[in-house]
Amino acid sequence: MKRILAVLFLLVEFLGVPTISAQVSTSSINGLVTDVSGAVVANAKVQAKNEDTGVVFEGATTSAGTYSFASLTPGRYSITVTLAGFQTYTSVHNVLTVGTPLVVDVSL
């Protein structure tokens, strides 16, 4: 009888209680784009390129000068910001790790 109870206990323990695991496998790159005077730069084109895969993500700065790329896979990224009237900015070898947002602020 004790053996049957032990087996039933193990079955309930391993099969009867579902485990919930929410593992994060991505992260994000965020930043603020300003000019040399410190004013925010809206509508600048921003690209995040995964240097390992070559995949390019495109976006633009908001009216507050911010940009964000969510749900990116870990790896090395190049960030390029362009806007007419400003010199193009590129930052390379930015390492993105799982669950840790990367901040790349830019001054044009």
N, C-alpha and C positions, 0 to 999 in steps of 0.2 A: 504494500500500500504506500509506504514512504517513497518507494521508487517511482510509482505512478504519479504521485504528487510532485515529486522533483521534476519529472519529465514535463508534466503539465505546466509547472511554474516556468520552466525554461522556454516552452513554446509560447506562453503568454508574454514572457519577457522579450523574446526576440521577434515574434510575429504579431503579437496582439497590440503592441504599443507603437504606432508609427512615429518615426523621428522626423523632425522638421529641421532641415538644414538649408539655410539661404546663404550660399557662398557667393561672394562678389567676385567676378572675374574681369571686371572692366574698371575704368576710371575716367577722369575728365581733365581737359585742359581749359583754363580760364585766364582772362587777363584784362587789363585796362590799357587803352591806347591813348596817349596824350601827345601834344606837340611840345616844342622846346620851352614854351612859356608855361606849360603845365595844364593848358586847356584840353578838355577831352576832345577826341576826334571821332565824329560820327560817320557812319557809312563807309568806313575803310574796308577794303577786301582783305579777309584773313584766310590763310590756308594752313592746315596742319597736315604734314606729309609723314606717314610712317616710313622711316628710313630703311626698315627691314623688309617691308612688303611693297613699298612704292605706292600704296593707296593714299589718295589725297582727299581730304575733307575740306569743303569750302563754306565760308560764312562771311558775315559782315558785323562790324561794330554797331551797337545800339546807339540811340541818341545820347546815352550816358557814357559812351566810349568803351563799353565792355563787350567782350565776346566770350563764347563758351562752346566747347565741343564735348558732348556727353557720350557715354558708353563706348569709349575707345579701348581697344585692346592694348595691353602693356607693350612697351617697346620704346625705341628711340624716335623722336619726332622733330621735324624742322617746322618752325613757325615763320611764315612770311606775311608781312602786312604791306599793302600797297594802297596808295591814294594819289590821284593827280595833284601835282604841286608839291609833293613830298618825296624824299628819297626812299626807295624800297628798303624795308628792314627785314633781315633774316637772322634767325637764331637757330643753330643746329645742335644736334646731339642732346636734346632735352629728354631725359629718361622718365618715362611714365611707368609707375608701378601700380599694381592692383590695389584698389581702394584708397589710394592717396592722390587727391587732386593735385595737378601740377599748375602752378601760377607762372605765367610768362607775361609780365607787364612790358609795354613797348613805348618808347619815346621816339617819335618821328622827327 
